[in-house]
Amino acid sequence: MACINPDGTLTPSAQAILEALRRAPAKAEALAQQAGLPLYRVRSSMRELVVAGLVVETAEGYALTEQGRARTTSA
């Protein structure tokens, strides 16, 4: 399942993941729980969000980039 629609908007699952990351960097397992999504969906979404430049992988897990923070609804 893609995280970014053809028109450039984020899917609801991608938006939920980015919103969860606004709190603090997190590992995929914690993000799945916080966003209420299956772990397999979070893992595949994280790969796509990293490639899109919205998220980076850190020692603490995944974290929002400035570009990712700007794409959240709470921005």
mmCIF file of the N, C-alpha and C atoms, coordinates in Angstrom:
data_MODEL
# 
_entry.id   MODEL 
# 
loop_
_atom_site.group_PDB 
_atom_site.id 
_atom_site.type_symbol 
_atom_site.label_atom_id 
_atom_site.label_alt_id 
_atom_site.label_comp_id 
_atom_site.label_asym_id 
_atom_site.label_entity_id 
_atom_site.label_seq_id 
_atom_site.pdbx_PDB_ins_code 
_atom_site.Cartn_x 
_atom_site.Cartn_y 
_atom_site.Cartn_z 
_atom_site.occupancy 
_atom_site.B_iso_or_equiv 
_atom_site.pdbx_formal_charge 
_atom_site.auth_seq_id 
_atom_site.auth_comp_id 
_atom_site.auth_asym_id 
_atom_site.auth_atom_id 
_atom_site.pdbx_PDB_model_num 
ATOM 1   N N  . MET A 1 1  ? 0.843  -1.178 0.000  1.00 0.00 ? 1  MET A N  1 
ATOM 2   C CA . MET A 1 1  ? 0.000  0.000  0.000  1.00 0.00 ? 1  MET A CA 1 
ATOM 3   C C  . MET A 1 1  ? 0.886  1.238  0.000  1.00 0.00 ? 1  MET A C  1 
ATOM 4   N N  . ALA A 1 2  ? 0.634  2.127  -0.868 1.00 0.00 ? 2  ALA A N  1 
ATOM 5   C CA . ALA A 1 2  ? 1.425  3.348  -0.989 1.00 0.00 ? 2  ALA A CA 1 
ATOM 6   C C  . ALA A 1 2  ? 1.087  4.320  0.136  1.00 0.00 ? 2  ALA A C  1 
ATOM 7   N N  . CYS A 1 3  ? 2.076  5.115  0.517  1.00 0.00 ? 3  CYS A N  1 
ATOM 8   C CA . CYS A 1 3  ? 1.877  6.130  1.565  1.00 0.00 ? 3  CYS A CA 1 
ATOM 9   C C  . CYS A 1 3  ? 1.530  7.486  0.993  1.00 0.00 ? 3  CYS A C  1 
ATOM 10  N N  . ILE A 1 4  ? 1.931  7.679  -0.260 1.00 0.00 ? 4  ILE A N  1 
ATOM 11  C CA . ILE A 1 4  ? 1.709  8.972  -0.886 1.00 0.00 ? 4  ILE A CA 1 
ATOM 12  C C  . ILE A 1 4  ? 0.836  8.767  -2.118 1.00 0.00 ? 4  ILE A C  1 
ATOM 13  N N  . ASN A 1 5  ? -0.295 9.446  -2.140 1.00 0.00 ? 5  ASN A N  1 
ATOM 14  C CA . ASN A 1 5  ? -1.225 9.332  -3.258 1.00 0.00 ? 5  ASN A CA 1 
ATOM 15  C C  . ASN A 1 5  ? -0.637 9.981  -4.513 1.00 0.00 ? 5  ASN A C  1 
ATOM 16  N N  . PRO A 1 6  ? -1.165 9.639  -5.691 1.00 0.00 ? 6  PRO A N  1 
ATOM 17  C CA . PRO A 1 6  ? -0.666 10.241 -6.931 1.00 0.00 ? 6  PRO A CA 1 
ATOM 18  C C  . PRO A 1 6  ? -0.710 11.770 -6.944 1.00 0.00 ? 6  PRO A C  1 
ATOM 19  N N  . ASP A 1 7  ? -1.642 12.359 -6.199 1.00 0.00 ? 7  ASP A N  1 
ATOM 20  C CA . ASP A 1 7  ? -1.726 13.821 -6.160 1.00 0.00 ? 7  ASP A CA 1 
ATOM 21  C C  . ASP A 1 7  ? -0.784 14.447 -5.127 1.00 0.00 ? 7  ASP A C  1 
ATOM 22  N N  . GLY A 1 8  ? 0.036  13.613 -4.457 1.00 0.00 ? 8  GLY A N  1 
ATOM 23  C CA . GLY A 1 8  ? 1.014  14.103 -3.491 1.00 0.00 ? 8  GLY A CA 1 
ATOM 24  C C  . GLY A 1 8  ? 0.533  14.145 -2.060 1.00 0.00 ? 8  GLY A C  1 
ATOM 25  N N  . THR A 1 9  ? -0.737 13.886 -1.827 1.00 0.00 ? 9  THR A N  1 
ATOM 26  C CA . THR A 1 9  ? -1.248 13.868 -0.458 1.00 0.00 ? 9  THR A CA 1 
ATOM 27  C C  . THR A 1 9  ? -0.867 12.556 0.217  1.00 0.00 ? 9  THR A C  1 
ATOM 28  N N  . LEU A 1 10 ? -0.878 12.580 1.535  1.00 0.00 ? 10 LEU A N  1 
ATOM 29  C CA . LEU A 1 10 ? -0.554 11.389 2.308  1.00 0.00 ? 10 LEU A CA 1 
ATOM 30  C C  . LEU A 1 10 ? -1.801 10.548 2.547  1.00 0.00 ? 10 LEU A C  1 
ATOM 31  N N  . THR A 1 11 ? -1.610 9.238  2.574  1.00 0.00 ? 11 THR A N  1 
ATOM 32  C CA . THR A 1 11 ? -2.710 8.344  2.913  1.00 0.00 ? 11 THR A CA 1 
ATOM 33  C C  . THR A 1 11 ? -3.013 8.486  4.405  1.00 0.00 ? 11 THR A C  1 
ATOM 34  N N  . PRO A 1 12 ? -4.184 8.062  4.841  1.00 0.00 ? 12 PRO A N  1 
ATOM 35  C CA . PRO A 1 12 ? -4.496 8.143  6.276  1.00 0.00 ? 12 PRO A CA 1 
ATOM 36  C C  . PRO A 1 12 ? -3.491 7.382  7.141  1.00 0.00 ? 12 PRO A C  1 
ATOM 37  N N  . SER A 1 13 ? -3.006 6.237  6.688  1.00 0.00 ? 13 SER A N  1 
ATOM 38  C CA . SER A 1 13 ? -2.040 5.492  7.499  1.00 0.00 ? 13 SER A CA 1 
ATOM 39  C C  . SER A 1 13 ? -0.712 6.236  7.591  1.00 0.00 ? 13 SER A C  1 
ATOM 40  N N  . ALA A 1 14 ? -0.258 6.833  6.514  1.00 0.00 ? 14 ALA A N  1 
ATOM 41  C CA . ALA A 1 14 ? 0.985  7.614  6.549  1.00 0.00 ? 14 ALA A CA 1 
ATOM 42  C C  . ALA A 1 14 ? 0.819  8.819  7.466  1.00 0.00 ? 14 ALA A C  1 
ATOM 43  N N  . GLN A 1 15 ? -0.321 9.470  7.403  1.00 0.00 ? 15 GLN A N  1 
ATOM 44  C CA . GLN A 1 15 ? -0.575 10.626 8.270  1.00 0.00 ? 15 GLN A CA 1 
ATOM 45  C C  . GLN A 1 15 ? -0.567 10.200 9.729  1.00 0.00 ? 15 GLN A C  1 
ATOM 46  N N  . ALA A 1 16 ? -1.154 9.044  10.039 1.00 0.00 ? 16 ALA A N  1 
ATOM 47  C CA . ALA A 1 16 ? -1.171 8.550  11.416 1.00 0.00 ? 16 ALA A CA 1 
ATOM 48  C C  . ALA A 1 16 ? 0.242  8.267  11.921 1.00 0.00 ? 16 ALA A C  1 
ATOM 49  N N  . ILE A 1 17 ? 1.086  7.725  11.063 1.00 0.00 ? 17 ILE A N  1 
ATOM 50  C CA . ILE A 1 17 ? 2.477  7.452  11.441 1.00 0.00 ? 17 ILE A CA 1 
ATOM 51  C C  . ILE A 1 17 ? 3.229  8.748  11.689 1.00 0.00 ? 17 ILE A C  1 
ATOM 52  N N  . LEU A 1 18 ? 3.082  9.721  10.796 1.00 0.00 ? 18 LEU A N  1 
ATOM 53  C CA . LEU A 1 18 ? 3.777  10.993 10.981 1.00 0.00 ? 18 LEU A CA 1 
ATOM 54  C C  . LEU A 1 18 ? 3.305  11.699 12.252 1.00 0.00 ? 18 LEU A C  1 
ATOM 55  N N  . GLU A 1 19 ? 2.016  11.632 12.527 1.00 0.00 ? 19 GLU A N  1 
ATOM 56  C CA . GLU A 1 19 ? 1.488  12.244 13.756 1.00 0.00 ? 19 GLU A CA 1 
ATOM 57  C C  . GLU A 1 19 ? 2.083  11.570 14.990 1.00 0.00 ? 19 GLU A C  1 
ATOM 58  N N  . ALA A 1 20 ? 2.226  10.244 14.952 1.00 0.00 ? 20 ALA A N  1 
ATOM 59  C CA . ALA A 1 20 ? 2.824  9.517  16.079 1.00 0.00 ? 20 ALA A CA 1 
ATOM 60  C C  . ALA A 1 20 ? 4.285  9.934  16.259 1.00 0.00 ? 20 ALA A C  1 
ATOM 61  N N  . LEU A 1 21 ? 4.982  10.198 15.173 1.00 0.00 ? 21 LEU A N  1 
ATOM 62  C CA . LEU A 1 21 ? 6.391  10.599 15.249 1.00 0.00 ? 21 LEU A CA 1 
ATOM 63  C C  . LEU A 1 21 ? 6.569  12.032 15.733 1.00 0.00 ? 21 LEU A C  1 
ATOM 64  N N  . ARG A 1 22 ? 5.534  12.839 15.719 1.00 0.00 ? 22 ARG A N  1 
ATOM 65  C CA . ARG A 1 22 ? 5.652  14.215 16.233 1.00 0.00 ? 22 ARG A CA 1 
ATOM 66  C C  . ARG A 1 22 ? 6.014  14.207 17.713 1.00 0.00 ? 22 ARG A C  1 
ATOM 67  N N  . ARG A 1 23 ? 5.591  13.189 18.437 1.00 0.00 ? 23 ARG A N  1 
ATOM 68  C CA . ARG A 1 23 ? 5.850  13.109 19.876 1.00 0.00 ? 23 ARG A CA 1 
ATOM 69  C C  . ARG A 1 23 ? 7.324  12.889 20.169 1.00 0.00 ? 23 ARG A C  1 
ATOM 70  N N  . ALA A 1 24 ? 7.920  11.915 19.482 1.00 0.00 ? 24 ALA A N  1 
ATOM 71  C CA . ALA A 1 24 ? 9.329  11.552 19.710 1.00 0.00 ? 24 ALA A CA 1 
ATOM 72  C C  . ALA A 1 24 ? 9.716  10.477 18.704 1.00 0.00 ? 24 ALA A C  1 
ATOM 73  N N  . PRO A 1 25 ? 11.018 10.334 18.458 1.00 0.00 ? 25 PRO A N  1 
ATOM 74  C CA . PRO A 1 25 ? 11.448 9.218  17.597 1.00 0.00 ? 25 PRO A CA 1 
ATOM 75  C C  . PRO A 1 25 ? 10.961 7.903  18.198 1.00 0.00 ? 25 PRO A C  1 
ATOM 76  N N  . ALA A 1 26 ? 10.679 6.943  17.332 1.00 0.00 ? 26 ALA A N  1 
ATOM 77  C CA . ALA A 1 26 ? 10.150 5.666  17.809 1.00 0.00 ? 26 ALA A CA 1 
ATOM 78  C C  . ALA A 1 26 ? 10.511 4.545  16.853 1.00 0.00 ? 26 ALA A C  1 
ATOM 79  N N  . LYS A 1 27 ? 10.543 3.350  17.377 1.00 0.00 ? 27 LYS A N  1 
ATOM 80  C CA . LYS A 1 27 ? 10.768 2.155  16.574 1.00 0.00 ? 27 LYS A CA 1 
ATOM 81  C C  . LYS A 1 27 ? 9.438  1.746  15.939 1.00 0.00 ? 27 LYS A C  1 
ATOM 82  N N  . ALA A 1 28 ? 9.523  0.909  14.908 1.00 0.00 ? 28 ALA A N  1 
ATOM 83  C CA . ALA A 1 28 ? 8.332  0.500  14.150 1.00 0.00 ? 28 ALA A CA 1 
ATOM 84  C C  . ALA A 1 28 ? 7.274  -0.132 15.044 1.00 0.00 ? 28 ALA A C  1 
ATOM 85  N N  . GLU A 1 29 ? 7.695  -0.937 16.001 1.00 0.00 ? 29 GLU A N  1 
ATOM 86  C CA . GLU A 1 29 ? 6.733  -1.616 16.878 1.00 0.00 ? 29 GLU A CA 1 
ATOM 87  C C  . GLU A 1 29 ? 5.915  -0.609 17.685 1.00 0.00 ? 29 GLU A C  1 
ATOM 88  N N  . ALA A 1 30 ? 6.601  0.409  18.233 1.00 0.00 ? 30 ALA A N  1 
ATOM 89  C CA . ALA A 1 30 ? 5.902  1.437  19.014 1.00 0.00 ? 30 ALA A CA 1 
ATOM 90  C C  . ALA A 1 30 ? 4.987  2.270  18.121 1.00 0.00 ? 30 ALA A C  1 
ATOM 91  N N  . LEU A 1 31 ? 5.456  2.565  16.909 1.00 0.00 ? 31 LEU A N  1 
ATOM 92  C CA . LEU A 1 31 ? 4.627  3.335  15.975 1.00 0.00 ? 31 LEU A CA 1 
ATOM 93  C C  . LEU A 1 31 ? 3.359  2.577  15.611 1.00 0.00 ? 31 LEU A C  1 
ATOM 94  N N  . ALA A 1 32 ? 3.481  1.277  15.404 1.00 0.00 ? 32 ALA A N  1 
ATOM 95  C CA . ALA A 1 32 ? 2.305  0.465  15.071 1.00 0.00 ? 32 ALA A CA 1 
ATOM 96  C C  . ALA A 1 32 ? 1.269  0.559  16.186 1.00 0.00 ? 32 ALA A C  1 
ATOM 97  N N  . GLN A 1 33 ? 1.741  0.476  17.412 1.00 0.00 ? 33 GLN A N  1 
ATOM 98  C CA . GLN A 1 33 ? 0.821  0.554  18.542 1.00 0.00 ? 33 GLN A CA 1 
ATOM 99  C C  . GLN A 1 33 ? 0.206  1.954  18.651 1.00 0.00 ? 33 GLN A C  1 
ATOM 100 N N  . GLN A 1 34 ? 1.022  2.991  18.539 1.00 0.00 ? 34 GLN A N  1 
ATOM 101 C CA . GLN A 1 34 ? 0.532  4.363  18.677 1.00 0.00 ? 34 GLN A CA 1 
ATOM 102 C C  . GLN A 1 34 ? -0.440 4.747  17.556 1.00 0.00 ? 34 GLN A C  1 
ATOM 103 N N  . ALA A 1 35 ? -0.140 4.288  16.343 1.00 0.00 ? 35 ALA A N  1 
ATOM 104 C CA . ALA A 1 35 ? -0.970 4.653  15.193 1.00 0.00 ? 35 ALA A CA 1 
ATOM 105 C C  . ALA A 1 35 ? -2.145 3.702  15.002 1.00 0.00 ? 35 ALA A C  1 
ATOM 106 N N  . GLY A 1 36 ? -2.150 2.591  15.724 1.00 0.00 ? 36 GLY A N  1 
ATOM 107 C CA . GLY A 1 36 ? -3.233 1.621  15.582 1.00 0.00 ? 36 GLY A CA 1 
ATOM 108 C C  . GLY A 1 36 ? -3.202 0.898  14.244 1.00 0.00 ? 36 GLY A C  1 
ATOM 109 N N  . LEU A 1 37 ? -1.979 0.619  13.759 1.00 0.00 ? 37 LEU A N  1 
ATOM 110 C CA . LEU A 1 37 ? -1.802 -0.043 12.462 1.00 0.00 ? 37 LEU A CA 1 
ATOM 111 C C  . LEU A 1 37 ? -1.046 -1.346 12.633 1.00 0.00 ? 37 LEU A C  1 
ATOM 112 N N  . PRO A 1 38 ? -1.230 -2.286 11.701 1.00 0.00 ? 38 PRO A N  1 
ATOM 113 C CA . PRO A 1 38 ? -0.449 -3.522 11.760 1.00 0.00 ? 38 PRO A CA 1 
ATOM 114 C C  . PRO A 1 38 ? 1.033  -3.228 11.546 1.00 0.00 ? 38 PRO A C  1 
ATOM 115 N N  . LEU A 1 39 ? 1.889  -3.980 12.214 1.00 0.00 ? 39 LEU A N  1 
ATOM 116 C CA . LEU A 1 39 ? 3.328  -3.777 12.127 1.00 0.00 ? 39 LEU A CA 1 
ATOM 117 C C  . LEU A 1 39 ? 3.826  -3.887 10.687 1.00 0.00 ? 39 LEU A C  1 
ATOM 118 N N  . TYR A 1 40 ? 3.307  -4.846 9.904  1.00 0.00 ? 40 TYR A N  1 
ATOM 119 C CA . TYR A 1 40 ? 3.765  -4.996 8.522  1.00 0.00 ? 40 TYR A CA 1 
ATOM 120 C C  . TYR A 1 40 ? 3.489  -3.724 7.712  1.00 0.00 ? 40 TYR A C  1 
ATOM 121 N N  . ARG A 1 41 ? 2.377  -3.054 7.979  1.00 0.00 ? 41 ARG A N  1 
ATOM 122 C CA . ARG A 1 41 ? 2.055  -1.832 7.248  1.00 0.00 ? 41 ARG A CA 1 
ATOM 123 C C  . ARG A 1 41 ? 2.993  -0.690 7.655  1.00 0.00 ? 41 ARG A C  1 
ATOM 124 N N  . VAL A 1 42 ? 3.297  -0.607 8.938  1.00 0.00 ? 42 VAL A N  1 
ATOM 125 C CA . VAL A 1 42 ? 4.212  0.429  9.411  1.00 0.00 ? 42 VAL A CA 1 
ATOM 126 C C  . VAL A 1 42 ? 5.593  0.220  8.804  1.00 0.00 ? 42 VAL A C  1 
ATOM 127 N N  . ARG A 1 43 ? 6.081  -1.015 8.814  1.00 0.00 ? 43 ARG A N  1 
ATOM 128 C CA . ARG A 1 43 ? 7.409  -1.282 8.260  1.00 0.00 ? 43 ARG A CA 1 
ATOM 129 C C  . ARG A 1 43 ? 7.488  -0.919 6.781  1.00 0.00 ? 43 ARG A C  1 
ATOM 130 N N  . SER A 1 44 ? 6.490  -1.295 5.998  1.00 0.00 ? 44 SER A N  1 
ATOM 131 C CA . SER A 1 44 ? 6.527  -0.953 4.574  1.00 0.00 ? 44 SER A CA 1 
ATOM 132 C C  . SER A 1 44 ? 6.354  0.547  4.373  1.00 0.00 ? 44 SER A C  1 
ATOM 133 N N  . SER A 1 45 ? 5.548  1.176  5.190  1.00 0.00 ? 45 SER A N  1 
ATOM 134 C CA . SER A 1 45 ? 5.361  2.623  5.107  1.00 0.00 ? 45 SER A CA 1 
ATOM 135 C C  . SER A 1 45 ? 6.642  3.364  5.448  1.00 0.00 ? 45 SER A C  1 
ATOM 136 N N  . MET A 1 46 ? 7.373  2.882  6.440  1.00 0.00 ? 46 MET A N  1 
ATOM 137 C CA . MET A 1 46 ? 8.606  3.552  6.839  1.00 0.00 ? 46 MET A CA 1 
ATOM 138 C C  . MET A 1 46 ? 9.615  3.546  5.698  1.00 0.00 ? 46 MET A C  1 
ATOM 139 N N  . ARG A 1 47 ? 9.709  2.451  4.969  1.00 0.00 ? 47 ARG A N  1 
ATOM 140 C CA . ARG A 1 47 ? 10.626 2.411  3.820  1.00 0.00 ? 47 ARG A CA 1 
ATOM 141 C C  . ARG A 1 47 ? 10.263 3.504  2.817  1.00 0.00 ? 47 ARG A C  1 
ATOM 142 N N  . GLU A 1 48 ? 8.990  3.635  2.531  1.00 0.00 ? 48 GLU A N  1 
ATOM 143 C CA . GLU A 1 48 ? 8.542  4.634  1.561  1.00 0.00 ? 48 GLU A CA 1 
ATOM 144 C C  . GLU A 1 48 ? 8.709  6.060  2.086  1.00 0.00 ? 48 GLU A C  1 
ATOM 145 N N  . LEU A 1 49 ? 8.433  6.272  3.357  1.00 0.00 ? 49 LEU A N  1 
ATOM 146 C CA . LEU A 1 49 ? 8.562  7.608  3.937  1.00 0.00 ? 49 LEU A CA 1 
ATOM 147 C C  . LEU A 1 49 ? 10.017 8.047  4.029  1.00 0.00 ? 49 LEU A C  1 
ATOM 148 N N  . VAL A 1 50 ? 10.927 7.101  4.243  1.00 0.00 ? 50 VAL A N  1 
ATOM 149 C CA . VAL A 1 50 ? 12.356 7.422  4.240  1.00 0.00 ? 50 VAL A CA 1 
ATOM 150 C C  . VAL A 1 50 ? 12.788 7.846  2.843  1.00 0.00 ? 50 VAL A C  1 
ATOM 151 N N  . VAL A 1 51 ? 12.389 7.081  1.830  1.00 0.00 ? 51 VAL A N  1 
ATOM 152 C CA . VAL A 1 51 ? 12.740 7.413  0.446  1.00 0.00 ? 51 VAL A CA 1 
ATOM 153 C C  . VAL A 1 51 ? 12.171 8.780  0.057  1.00 0.00 ? 51 VAL A C  1 
ATOM 154 N N  . ALA A 1 52 ? 10.985 9.104  0.552  1.00 0.00 ? 52 ALA A N  1 
ATOM 155 C CA . ALA A 1 52 ? 10.341 10.382 0.239  1.00 0.00 ? 52 ALA A CA 1 
ATOM 156 C C  . ALA A 1 52 ? 10.968 11.551 1.003  1.00 0.00 ? 52 ALA A C  1 
ATOM 157 N N  . GLY A 1 53 ? 11.853 11.250 1.960  1.00 0.00 ? 53 GLY A N  1 
ATOM 158 C CA . GLY A 1 53 ? 12.507 12.313 2.714  1.00 0.00 ? 53 GLY A CA 1 
ATOM 159 C C  . GLY A 1 53 ? 11.684 12.869 3.854  1.00 0.00 ? 53 GLY A C  1 
ATOM 160 N N  . LEU A 1 54 ? 10.632 12.173 4.247  1.00 0.00 ? 54 LEU A N  1 
ATOM 161 C CA . LEU A 1 54 ? 9.773  12.652 5.332  1.00 0.00 ? 54 LEU A CA 1 
ATOM 162 C C  . LEU A 1 54 ? 10.212 12.128 6.692  1.00 0.00 ? 54 LEU A C  1 
ATOM 163 N N  . VAL A 1 55 ? 10.988 11.040 6.674  1.00 0.00 ? 55 VAL A N  1 
ATOM 164 C CA . VAL A 1 55 ? 11.420 10.358 7.893  1.00 0.00 ? 55 VAL A CA 1 
ATOM 165 C C  . VAL A 1 55 ? 12.872 9.918  7.712  1.00 0.00 ? 55 VAL A C  1 
ATOM 166 N N  . VAL A 1 56 ? 13.631 9.889  8.812  1.00 0.00 ? 56 VAL A N  1 
ATOM 167 C CA . VAL A 1 56 ? 14.981 9.334  8.804  1.00 0.00 ? 56 VAL A CA 1 
ATOM 168 C C  . VAL A 1 56 ? 15.063 8.252  9.873  1.00 0.00 ? 56 VAL A C  1 
ATOM 169 N N  . GLU A 1 57 ? 15.978 7.314  9.671  1.00 0.00 ? 57 GLU A N  1 
ATOM 170 C CA . GLU A 1 57 ? 16.203 6.281  10.673 1.00 0.00 ? 57 GLU A CA 1 
ATOM 171 C C  . GLU A 1 57 ? 17.345 6.727  11.567 1.00 0.00 ? 57 GLU A C  1 
ATOM 172 N N  . THR A 1 58 ? 17.130 6.672  12.883 1.00 0.00 ? 58 THR A N  1 
ATOM 173 C CA . THR A 1 58 ? 18.128 7.086  13.858 1.00 0.00 ? 58 THR A CA 1 
ATOM 174 C C  . THR A 1 58 ? 18.386 5.931  14.821 1.00 0.00 ? 58 THR A C  1 
ATOM 175 N N  . ALA A 1 59 ? 19.279 6.148  15.764 1.00 0.00 ? 59 ALA A N  1 
ATOM 176 C CA . ALA A 1 59 ? 19.557 5.125  16.775 1.00 0.00 ? 59 ALA A CA 1 
ATOM 177 C C  . ALA A 1 59 ? 18.323 4.846  17.634 1.00 0.00 ? 59 ALA A C  1 
ATOM 178 N N  . GLU A 1 60 ? 17.479 5.861  17.816 1.00 0.00 ? 60 GLU A N  1 
ATOM 179 C CA . GLU A 1 60 ? 16.258 5.704  18.628 1.00 0.00 ? 60 GLU A CA 1 
ATOM 180 C C  . GLU A 1 60 ? 15.101 5.106  17.850 1.00 0.00 ? 60 GLU A C  1 
ATOM 181 N N  . GLY A 1 61 ? 15.249 4.964  16.568 1.00 0.00 ? 61 GLY A N  1 
ATOM 182 C CA . GLY A 1 61 ? 14.172 4.464  15.712 1.00 0.00 ? 61 GLY A CA 1 
ATOM 183 C C  . GLY A 1 61 ? 14.013 5.399  14.533 1.00 0.00 ? 61 GLY A C  1 
ATOM 184 N N  . TYR A 1 62 ? 12.792 5.772  14.235 1.00 0.00 ? 62 TYR A N  1 
ATOM 185 C CA . TYR A 1 62 ? 12.509 6.694  13.137 1.00 0.00 ? 62 TYR A CA 1 
ATOM 186 C C  . TYR A 1 62 ? 12.176 8.062  13.699 1.00 0.00 ? 62 TYR A C  1 
ATOM 187 N N  . ALA A 1 63 ? 12.545 9.097  12.947 1.00 0.00 ? 63 ALA A N  1 
ATOM 188 C CA . ALA A 1 63 ? 12.264 10.475 13.362 1.00 0.00 ? 63 ALA A CA 1 
ATOM 189 C C  . ALA A 1 63 ? 11.812 11.277 12.152 1.00 0.00 ? 63 ALA A C  1 
ATOM 190 N N  . LEU A 1 64 ? 11.003 12.289 12.411 1.00 0.00 ? 64 LEU A N  1 
ATOM 191 C CA . LEU A 1 64 ? 10.542 13.179 11.347 1.00 0.00 ? 64 LEU A CA 1 
ATOM 192 C C  . LEU A 1 64 ? 11.677 14.077 10.867 1.00 0.00 ? 64 LEU A C  1 
ATOM 193 N N  . THR A 1 65 ? 11.691 14.356 9.589  1.00 0.00 ? 65 THR A N  1 
ATOM 194 C CA . THR A 1 65 ? 12.546 15.405 9.051  1.00 0.00 ? 65 THR A CA 1 
ATOM 195 C C  . THR A 1 65 ? 11.733 16.700 9.092  1.00 0.00 ? 65 THR A C  1 
ATOM 196 N N  . GLU A 1 66 ? 12.362 17.816 8.773  1.00 0.00 ? 66 GLU A N  1 
ATOM 197 C CA . GLU A 1 66 ? 11.614 19.075 8.709  1.00 0.00 ? 66 GLU A CA 1 
ATOM 198 C C  . GLU A 1 66 ? 10.519 18.974 7.643  1.00 0.00 ? 66 GLU A C  1 
ATOM 199 N N  . GLN A 1 67 ? 10.836 18.321 6.537  1.00 0.00 ? 67 GLN A N  1 
ATOM 200 C CA . GLN A 1 67 ? 9.847  18.128 5.483  1.00 0.00 ? 67 GLN A CA 1 
ATOM 201 C C  . GLN A 1 67 ? 8.678  17.276 5.994  1.00 0.00 ? 67 GLN A C  1 
ATOM 202 N N  . GLY A 1 68 ? 8.972  16.246 6.759  1.00 0.00 ? 68 GLY A N  1 
ATOM 203 C CA . GLY A 1 68 ? 7.930  15.399 7.330  1.00 0.00 ? 68 GLY A CA 1 
ATOM 204 C C  . GLY A 1 68 ? 7.073  16.146 8.343  1.00 0.00 ? 68 GLY A C  1 
ATOM 205 N N  . ARG A 1 69 ? 7.731  16.956 9.166  1.00 0.00 ? 69 ARG A N  1 
ATOM 206 C CA . ARG A 1 69 ? 6.988  17.745 10.163 1.00 0.00 ? 69 ARG A CA 1 
ATOM 207 C C  . ARG A 1 69 ? 6.032  18.717 9.473  1.00 0.00 ? 69 ARG A C  1 
ATOM 208 N N  . ALA A 1 70 ? 6.452  19.276 8.351  1.00 0.00 ? 70 ALA A N  1 
ATOM 209 C CA . ALA A 1 70 ? 5.603  20.211 7.617  1.00 0.00 ? 70 ALA A CA 1 
ATOM 210 C C  . ALA A 1 70 ? 4.386  19.522 6.995  1.00 0.00 ? 70 ALA A C  1 
ATOM 211 N N  . ARG A 1 71 ? 4.459  18.205 6.806  1.00 0.00 ? 71 ARG A N  1 
ATOM 212 C CA . ARG A 1 71 ? 3.354  17.468 6.180  1.00 0.00 ? 71 ARG A CA 1 
ATOM 213 C C  . ARG A 1 71 ? 2.345  16.929 7.180  1.00 0.00 ? 71 ARG A C  1 
ATOM 214 N N  . THR A 1 72 ? 2.591  17.122 8.481  1.00 0.00 ? 72 THR A N  1 
ATOM 215 C CA . THR A 1 72 ? 1.627  16.645 9.471  1.00 0.00 ? 72 THR A CA 1 
ATOM 216 C C  . THR A 1 72 ? 0.481  17.635 9.592  1.00 0.00 ? 72 THR A C  1 
ATOM 217 N N  . THR A 1 73 ? -0.639 17.149 10.062 1.00 0.00 ? 73 THR A N  1 
ATOM 218 C CA . THR A 1 73 ? -1.806 18.026 10.195 1.00 0.00 ? 73 THR A CA 1 
ATOM 219 C C  . THR A 1 73 ? -1.640 19.009 11.334 1.00 0.00 ? 73 THR A C  1 
ATOM 220 N N  . SER A 1 74 ? -0.741 18.700 12.261 1.00 0.00 ? 74 SER A N  1 
ATOM 221 C CA . SER A 1 74 ? -0.514 19.580 13.401 1.00 0.00 ? 74 SER A CA 1 
ATOM 222 C C  . SER A 1 74 ? 0.556  20.620 13.132 1.00 0.00 ? 74 SER A C  1 
ATOM 223 N N  . ALA A 1 75 ? 1.067  20.651 11.899 1.00 0.00 ? 75 ALA A N  1 
ATOM 224 C CA . ALA A 1 75 ? 2.188  21.551 11.597 1.00 0.00 ? 75 ALA A CA 1 
ATOM 225 C C  . ALA A 1 75 ? 1.839  22.999 11.795 1.00 0.00 ? 75 ALA A C  1 
# 
